[in-house]
Amino acid sequence: MLSYTCKTAIKAVIYLASKAEENDKAGMVEIANHIEASEHTVGKILQTLVRKGLIHSSKGPSGGFFINESQRVQPIINIVEAIEGDQVFKGCGLGLSKCSASHPCPIHDDYKVARDLIEKLFREKKVKDLCDPVSNGLAFLIG
């Protein structure tokens, strides 16, 4: 359902949230290495997230990417919508352009239920909620 880019963005923000606990900033290469993603992809994602106000960046020798406390408590849906737009929770499960209740695809009803549950999850879960288990060693950002 979510693109590789969106999953990478969520992992990058979770990593930054874990660094925020120590008031640390992280560079693009560090983030890419930690979440095992392409530096090029991570760089583009971070630029988008900064532009949308979901994370901060600073330049210079002690610069890097970081998030503040209000960004730590933002819902995950903010990241998803910044990368995917809001159509990710409206689209057809089979990718049909004219799928609707009156013209459904074969999985329309079941997919709508699953899609709505995932949207609810991303609206309710905050960055901090996903960061805490990672910081405590109970969950992981890499396989």
C-alpha positions in Angstrom: 0.0 0.0 0.0 2.8 2.5 0.9 5.6 3.1 -1.5 9.2 2.4 -0.7 9.8 6.1 -0.5 7.0 6.6 2.0 8.3 3.7 4.2 11.8 5.1 4.0 10.5 8.6 5.1 8.7 7.1 8.1 11.9 5.2 9.1 14.0 8.3 8.7 11.7 10.4 10.9 11.6 7.7 13.5 15.4 7.7 13.5 15.5 11.5 13.9 13.0 11.2 16.8 15.4 8.8 18.6 18.2 11.3 18.1 16.0 14.1 19.5 15.9 12.4 22.8 19.7 13.3 23.1 19.3 16.6 21.3 21.4 15.3 18.5 21.3 16.1 14.8 21.9 13.5 12.0 23.4 13.9 8.6 21.9 12.4 5.5 24.6 9.7 5.1 24.1 8.6 8.8 20.4 8.4 8.4 20.7 6.4 5.1 23.2 4.0 6.6 21.1 3.5 9.8 17.9 2.7 7.9 19.7 0.9 5.1 18.4 3.1 2.3 19.9 4.9 -0.7 21.6 8.2 0.1 20.0 9.7 -2.9 16.5 8.6 -1.9 17.0 9.7 1.7 18.3 13.1 0.6 15.2 13.8 -1.6 12.9 12.6 1.2 14.6 14.8 3.8 14.3 17.9 1.6 10.6 17.2 1.1 10.0 16.7 4.8 11.9 20.0 5.6 9.9 21.9 3.0 6.6 20.5 4.5 7.8 21.5 8.0 7.8 18.0 9.4 11.5 18.0 10.3 14.1 20.8 10.5 17.6 21.1 9.1 20.5 23.4 9.8 23.7 24.0 7.8 27.3 24.2 8.8 29.8 22.1 10.6 27.4 21.2 13.4 24.4 21.1 11.1 22.1 18.2 10.2 18.5 17.1 10.3 16.5 17.1 13.5 13.0 17.2 14.9 11.6 19.1 17.9 9.1 18.0 20.5 6.0 19.1 18.6 7.2 17.2 15.5 7.8 14.1 17.7 4.1 14.1 18.6 2.8 14.6 15.1 0.7 11.8 13.6 2.4 9.5 11.1 -0.3 10.5 8.6 1.5 13.8 8.1 4.6 11.9 6.7 2.4 9.7 4.6 0.5 12.6 3.1 3.7 14.6 2.5 5.2 11.8 0.4 2.1 10.1 -1.1 -0.6 12.7 -1.0 -4.0 11.8 0.4 -5.0 9.5 -2.5 -3.2 6.6 -0.9 -6.3 6.1 1.3 -8.8 6.6 -1.5 -7.3 4.5 -4.4 -8.4 1.2 -5.7 -6.6 -1.9 -4.4 -6.1 -3.1 -8.0 -5.2 0.3 -9.3 -8.3 0.8 -11.4 -9.1 4.5 -12.2 -12.9 4.1 -12.0 -13.3 1.8 -9.0 -16.2 2.9 -6.7 -19.1 1.4 -4.7 -21.3 1.6 -7.8 -18.5 0.2 -10.1 -16.3 -1.9 -7.8 -13.3 -4.0 -8.5 -13.3 -7.6 -7.3 -11.7 -6.7 -3.9 -13.3 -3.3 -3.5 -15.3 -4.0 -0.2 -12.5 -5.9 1.5 -9.8 -3.5 0.5 -11.8 -0.5 1.7 -12.0 -2.0 5.2 -8.3 -2.7 5.3 -7.4 0.7 3.8 -9.6 2.5 6.4 -8.0 0.6 9.2 -4.5 1.6 8.0 -5.5 5.2 7.6 -6.9 5.1 11.2 -3.6 3.6 12.5 -1.6 6.4 10.8 -3.9 9.1 12.1 -3.7 7.8 15.7 0.0 6.8 16.0 2.4 9.6 16.6 6.1 9.6 15.7 6.9 9.2 19.4 4.7 6.1 19.5 6.9 4.4 16.9 10.2 5.8 18.2 9.9 4.6 21.8 9.9 0.8 21.0 12.9 1.3 18.7 14.7 3.3 21.3 14.0 0.6 23.9 15.2 -2.2 21.7 11.7 -3.7 21.4 11.3 -2.9 17.6 13.7 -2.3 14.8 14.0 -0.1 11.7 16.1 -2.6 9.6 15.6 -6.3 8.8 
